[in-house]
């Protein structure tokens, strides 16, 4: 089971490039349109393929650091510069070129002045984690007040992000680039570290429209969350390595089963001051530790965020049908249906998806039913209920999981056009679901999903007048996995990159996908469909020649050619909305061409490459139960 959990959570599969070689067959069809296009067929395919091999330029700017503290060449040598992925679908290699710089003293001081002007500095300005209480809860199953008030400097994370956008950040121009600002503002802290600084984030629940105060595992009363930086609304992140957050303390204590116990130095030294108090930054050993410390942070962001990561199961369909069927058991236990339907909102899910990924045509349907109306399913689940010190639960893996997977066609319309994502959403009065012993609110990444809510997760203490947490954001998170998105943390690259405004993050409270993950989906869909289109285009030209080069098809072939030439242009500009859209268009045009050619009586037939790649690929997300059992992990070679 330990090995299984390790495999479950190491799901990030970074893009790769597959060879796209042209055939040596004699294709003379292109000669018919060469008066308009002075290219041979082989030249066309080769040039277009090469143009998609864009290197990601990562611009790293240090703010508040002495340049003598950092050996840039040695640091660069410790960073991941190439990330690859299996060959299906055909995605590009991700290679990095690094550009380092140091912010000027004037800009640094101006930023510090701005931060001081917006910060709340004083008593009970934030929260800290009582690790001893947390450990007691792990052993007892109790829920204590583990988040305790602390004094210090609370800084609005979003305001700092906006300031950096206006005064530091430069948008990429005709290049693929991201920016990473790494700050050192140790002077904000007191010498004895009784007073620290941090960057607070907060959120509003998409369904209840109430401030988010919950934390996982039944914990609450947490009105804001302390980050060490932020990012995701633009194509940059910032990280203040001198800031203090309780989050990684929680991860390495409570989420070891999720890969949160790595060898990265930031687990041992949660801010830079802890490190420099142990190792003199002006000595050789101290500089080596700083180099490792920074590279651990940067590599987490490279692997989990800046590489436009997607899994090998990435969906490259243009049409996605999300079918949510709610099996509720609360109306049989004294609740009125109108009191619970707020917890998942069809229109809000659709609007968020269309805003984030406008090139995909989403169809979202939510259907409410009573679980007792399906006696076979009800009885099957009832027979699986167990109980321990944490309450009643159903272990999903493997029997229940396989049962639900095998019966999808009984509850969902799997014949809908496009990629169908069915979702079982169970609402129980008091029964949790667990996967391998870990409770969850959502289980996804398999091409279908499971959601679970109870009266106590939806309402504070089950009280109808105190809505707590809806499930629309969980649904968007799970759908992200089935589209191919990972978490912005992993057992492979670490959890240091968790501080990003993305619904895929356990830390963030966002309803949608960050700019980075929007890029990841758009980029992957562009690359895969573009490479398939090149192969299909070559085949189409052969069919065109076999059909006697009918003149009526010249305009359509020219349109296809024009579409193919535009895709690399949009791609290079990081306009993945346009590049993905154009890639879908060109494959539709190719299908039209194939259909027309086949109707002319040629003996050849062609079916476009399948765009469905989903097998069983699991991701346990939004855990609501803590395991104490540690999972050993080692850093893996990235290949």
N, C-alpha and C positions, 0 to 999 in steps of 0.2 A: 504493500500500500504506500509506503514511503516513496518508493521509486515511481509509482503511478502519479503521486501528487507532484513530484518534481517534474515529470513529463507534462502534466496538465498545465503547469504554470509557466513553463518555458515555451511560450507559444509565438513569441515574436519571430517572424520569418522575414528577413530583409530582402529587398528586391535583388534580382540577378538578371544577367543578360544571357539569352540563348543565341546560338549561332543561327543566323538567317542567311544561308547561302543560296545564291541563285543557281538554277539549273543551267546546264550547258545545252539544253535543247534548242533547236532552231526556231526562234519566234520572230516571224517577219511581220506580224500584225501591226507592230508599232510604226512601221514605215508609212502606213496609211495616214497617220496623224503627225508625221514628222515635219510637215510643212508648218505646223503650229508649234511643235515642241522639238527643238533641236537637241534631242537626247536619244540615245539608244535605250532599250528596255533595261539592259544590265546596268548602265550608268545611272539610270533613275533609281533603281532599287538600292544600289550600293550607296549612293550619296544620301538618300533619305535615311537609311539605316544608321549611317555614321552620325547624322545630325542629332539623333536622339541620345547619343552617348554623352550626355551633359554631366560634367563634374560639378559637385556641390561645393561652392566656396563657403567655408565657414569663417566668418570674421569674428575674431575673439578680441575684445577690448577690455583691458584691465583698468579699473577705476580705483584710485586710492592705494595703489601698490607702488613701492619703490622698484624701479626696473632691475636693480641689483639683486632683488629677492628671487627672481625667476630666470632660469636658464631656458630661453625659448627654444633653442635647438634641441635640448635634451627633452623638454616637455613635448615638443612635436613628435619626437621619436616614441613616446609612450602612448600616443593617441591612435585610435583606429582610423585607418585611412582608406580601407576598402572593405566593403561588406557585400556578401553575395547570398544567393538564395537558390533553391531548387528550380528546375527549368520549366515548370508548368504552373501557371501560364508564363509566356515569354516576357519577362521583365528585365530591366536594365541593371547592370552592376551599379552600385552606389560607391563612388570614389570621392574622397575629400581632398581639397586643397585648402591650406590654412593661411590666414592672414592675421598677424598679431599686431596689436598697437596698444599704447598707453594713453589714457585720457590726459589732456593738459591739466595743469594745476588749477588754472582758472575755471575750467568747466567742472572739475571735481569739486572745488569749493562752492561753486554756484549750485550744484546738485545737492551737496550737503546742507547748504542754507535752505534750499527748498524743502528737503526732508524734515529739517528741524521745524520749519514753519507749519507743516501739516501734521506733525506727530503729536500724539497725546502722551505726555510724559508725567508719570506720577504713581499713585497708589492704585492697586487693583485694575490695572490697565489691560491685563491679558490673562492668559491661563497657562499653567504649567501642569505636568503630569506627575502624579504620585505613583512612582513605579512600585513601591512596596505594596500599596493597596491593590494595584493591578495584579501583582503576583499572587496576593491573597485571593483575589477574585478568580484567578485562573485555577486555583486549587480547590476553591469552595463552591464555585458556581454562583456566588453572590454578585450583586452589582452595587458597588460603593461609589462615592463621589470622588472619582479618580482625578478629575480636572479641578485644580485648586487655583484661586486667584493669585496673581503675582504682580509685582511692581516692575516698572520699567518703561520703555519707550515703544509705544504702539504706533506703527506706520501703516497708512492705507496702501496696500499693495497695488491696487488698480491705478491710483493717482500717480504713483511712481512710474508705472508702466507707461502711462500717457505722457508724463514729462519726458521720459527717455525717447519716446516716439517723436515728440516735438523738437527736442534739443540735441539728441545724440544720434538717433537712428537715420540711416540713409537707405531708401528703397532700392532694391536691385533694379538695374537698368540693363535689359537684354542679357541677363545672366541668371544662373540658378545659384542663389546665395541666401544664407541665413546669418544672423548676428547673435552673438552671445556676449553679454556684458557681465563681467565678473568683478564684484566690488569688495573692498575691504574698508569697513567703517568701524574699526575697533574703538575709535575714540568716542563713539556714542555710548559705550559701556563704562561702568565704574571699574576701578582697578581690581577690586576683589570679586567682580562679576556677580555681585548681589543684584545689580541692575543691568539688565541686558536690553537689546533692541530686537525687534522682529517686524514682519510685514503681515498685517492681518487681512484676511479675506472673509467675506460673508456671502450669504445667498438666500434666495427666495425659492421655496418649493414651487415647481411648475404647476402642480395640481391644487394644493391647498392655498397657494398664494400667501403663505405665512413664512416668516423668517425661519430658516433652517437652524435648529438647535440640537438636533439629534447627532449622535455618533453611533458607531457600530456596536454590536453585542448588547444592545439594550441601554447603552449609556446616553445621557442627554445633558441638558443645561449647558450647552457649549454654543454660545451665540456667535463666535467667530473662531477662525482657525489660524494659527500662527505659522506663516511660511517663511522661508529664507530668501524668497524671490518670487518672480511671477513671469508670465508670458502666455502667448497663445492667441491674443487678439490681433497681433501683427506678426511679422516674420522674424521675431526675435524673442529671446528670453533674457532675463537678468537674474543673477544669483549673488547674494551678499554672503560670502563665506564666513563673515564675522557675526552674522545674525544667529539667533538662537530659536529653534523650533523644537517642540516636544514630539513632533510627528515621527521622526526616525527612532526616537526612544521607544515609542509605541510599536513601531514596525518590528524592531529587533527583539522586543519582549513578547509581543502577542502574535505576530504573524510570521514566525519562523517557518511554519508549515507552508507558507506562500513564497518562500525564498527570501525572506527578509532578514537573513543572518549572514550576509556575505562578508568577504574579506576586505571590502573597501574601507579606507581609513576614516571616512566620514561617519561610520558606525561607532568607531572607537573615540574619535575626536569630533564631537558634533558641531563645533565651530572652530575657526582658525586660531582663536586665542588659546583654546585648549591644547592645540598642537604646539604653538610657539612658546607656551609656558614650559613645555617638556623638552623641546628641541630649539636651540638657538638658531634663528633664521639667518644669522650672519656666518654660521659655521657650515662646513661641508655636509655634515650629517643632517643638519637642520634644513638646508636647501634641498637636499635629496628628498626629505620627508615632505616638504612643501610641494615639490615637483610631483611626487606620487599622489599627494592629497588633491592637488588641482586636476591631475589627469584622471583620477577616479571620478571626480565630479563631471568633468567634461565628457568622458567616455560614456557615462550614463545618459547624458543628453544626446550624444552622437548616436548611440545605439537605439535609444527609445523614442527620440523625437526628430532630430535633424536629418535622419536617414530616410525620411518618408516611409516608415516601416509599414508593411502589410504582410499578412500570412500568405502562404502558397494557396490558400483557399479563397483568395480575394474574388469577389463577385464582379464580373465585367459586363453584366447585363445593363441595359438602359432602363428597363422597366422592372420595378421591384414591388411585389404585392405582399404587404404585411397584414397577416390575418391573426388578430388576437381574439381568442375565445376565452371568456371569463367563466370559470366554474366556481360559483360562490356558494359558501355554506353558512353565511351569516343570516340570511333571511329565515332559515330554518332554526335559528337560535336567537330570535327576538329582534333582529334588526330589520328596518324597512329598506327596500331597495334604493329609494331616493336618497337615503342617508350615506350610501357608499359608492354611488356611481361617479362621484367626483374624483375618485382615486386614480382613474386613467382616462385621458382625454384624447379622443381621436383627432380632433382638429388641431390641438396644440402639438401633438406628435408630428402630424403632417406639416404644419407650418414650420416647425423647427428643422425638419429634414429638408424641406424645399429651400429654406434659407441657407442651410449649410452646404447642400449638395444639389444645386439647381439643375445640373445637367442630367440627373437621374429622375425618371418619372415614377414617383411613389404613389401607390394606392394603399391607403390605410383603412382598415375596417376593424372595429371593436364590437363584439357581440357578447351580450350578457345572458348567461343561463344559470340555472340552479344545478349544483353538483348532483343533488338527489334525483334530478330528471334523467340521469344516466346511471341506472342502478348497477350495471356491470362495473363501470369505472369507480363508482362510489364504494361498492363492496370490496373491490380489489384494493383500493387505497386504505379503507377501514381495516382490512386484515393485515396491513403492513405497519400499523402504528406501534411504536415502542415508547419507553419512558425512562429517563434517568434524572439526575439532579437538576438538569437544565429544563426539564419539562418533556412534553410529548413531542415526538418527531417521527418522520418517515425517512428511512435511508433510501435514497433514490438509486444509488449505484449498486449492482448493475441491473437488478430485475425490473424495478419500476421504470428506469430509464429506457430499457429495451422495450418494455410494454408500451410506453407512450410513443416511442419511435415507430414501432410496428403498427400502431393504430392511428397514425396521423390521418390517413385517408378516410377514417370513420368520422372525423370531426372537422376537416378542412377541405377546401376545394384546391386540390393540388394540380389541377389541369389549367389553371389560369395562365394567361399569356405572361411571359417574363419569368423572373426568378421569384418563387413563392417562399415566403418566410412564415410558416405557421408558429403560433405561440400559444402554449397552454398557460393560462393565468389562473392559479388556484388561490382562492381566499378562504381561509379556514378560521374557525373561532379561536383555536389555541394550539394547533399542530404545526410545527415547523417542518421544513424539508432539509435534509442534509445530503451532501455528496462526499463520500469517503470520510464521514464524520464531521464535515465542516458545513454549518448551516449557511444558507444563501438566500438572497432575495431574488437573484436572477442567475440563470444558467444558460449560456449561449455559446455561439461559435460553431455549431454543428450544422447550420443551415435550417435549424428550428430552435425554439427557445422554450424555457420554462420560467415563469415568474411565480413567486409565492409571497402572499401578504397575510397577516392575521389581524384580528381586531386591535391588538396591542401595538402592532407596527403602524397601522393606519391612524389610530387615535391614542392620545396620551391616556394611559391606564384604561383604555377601552371606552372613554367618555366621548359621546357623539359631538359635544360642543367644543372639543379640543382636537381638531384635525392635526395630525402629526407629519405624516409623510405619504405622498402619493407615489405612484409607480410609473408615471410617464417617462421620467428621467431614467429609471432603471430599464425601461423598454428600449429607449434610444441607445443606452449603453450596450445592451445585449444585441440589438440590431447592428451596432457598430462592429461587434465581433464577427457576425455572419457576413458583413460586407468585407471583412478582412482586417479590421483594425485590432491592434493589441492594446495593452495598457501602457501608459508612459512610465512604467517600471517593469522590471523583470528580474528573474534569477540570474540571467546571463549578464546584463549590463548594470544591475543594481537599481535601488529605489531613490537615488539622489535626484532624479529628474521628475519627481512626483509633483513639483510645484508649478503646474501649468493649468490654464483655464480650459479644461477639457472634460466632457462627461465621461470619458474613459478612465479618468483618474479617480482613485479611491479618496484622494485628499480634497479635490476641488468640488464645488457645489454647482457647477455649470450645467445648463440644460442641453448644450450642444457641443459640437466638435470644434476643436481649436483650428486655427489656420493651418497648423502643421499637419493635422490629420485630414483636413479637407484636401490639402495638397497630396497627401499620401494616396487617397482614393482616386482623385482625379488623375494623378500621375500614372498610377498602375493601370487604370482603365484605358488611358491614352496609349501607353506602351504596348499592352497586350493586344488591343484591337488594331493598332497600327501595324504591328508585326504580322498578325493574321491577315490583315488587308493586303500587305505586300505579297504574301504567298498566294492569296486568292486572286490578286490582280494579275500575277504572272500566269496562273492557270486560265483566267478569263481571256487573256490575250491569245493563248494557245487555242482555246475554243473558238475565238473570233476568227483566227486563221483557218481552222478546220471548217468553219461555216462559210468560207469564201469571202471573208472580209466585207460583210454587208455594210453599205455606206450609211444606212439609217442609224447605226449604232455609234457613229463617230462622235456625235455631240455628247452622248452619255459617257463614252470612254474619256473624252476630254474633261468632263466634269469630275470624273473619278481622279484623273491625274491632278487636276487643280486642287481637289480636296487633299490628296496625299501631300502635295507641296506645301499646303498651309499648316498642316499638323505640326511639323518640326518648328515652324516659326512661332506658333502659339506656345509650344512646349518650352522653347528656349526663353520666352518671356515670362514663364511661370503662370501663364494664363491657362490653367488646367480646365477651367470651365469650357473655354472655347476649344481647346485641343481634344478633350474627351468627347464633346458634342460632335466635333468634326469627324472624329474617329468612328463614332456611331453612324454618322451620316454616310461616310464612305463605304461602310460595310453594308448598309441598306442599298446603296447604289450598286454595289457589286452583286448583291442578291438579285436585284432587278436585271442586271446584265446577264447573270447566269440563267435566270428564268426565261429571258428573251431568246438567248442563244439555244436553249434546250427546245424552245418552241419552234425554232427554225428547222428542226429535224436532224441536228447533229447527233451522232451516236454517243457522245460523251455526256455524262451527267455530273453535277457537282452539288454537294451539300456543304454549307459554310461550317467552319470549325465550331464545335460545341463551346459554349461559354459557361458551362456549369462545371465547377471543380470541387463541389462540396462532398467530402466524406465525413466521417465522424471526427471532429476536432473540438475539444472541449475547453471551456474557460470558466472557472468558478469566479464569480465577481460579487462585489458588494457583500462580503462575508458578515454575518451577524452572530458568529460564535467564535470563540477563541480556542485554539488548540495549544497545549503545552508541549506537545511532542515536536522536537526539532528535526528538521530535514537537513542533512549534510549537503553542501553544495560546493562545487569548485568552479572557478572561472573557466569557461570553455573557449577554445579557439573559435574564432568567427570565420566560418568558411561554408 
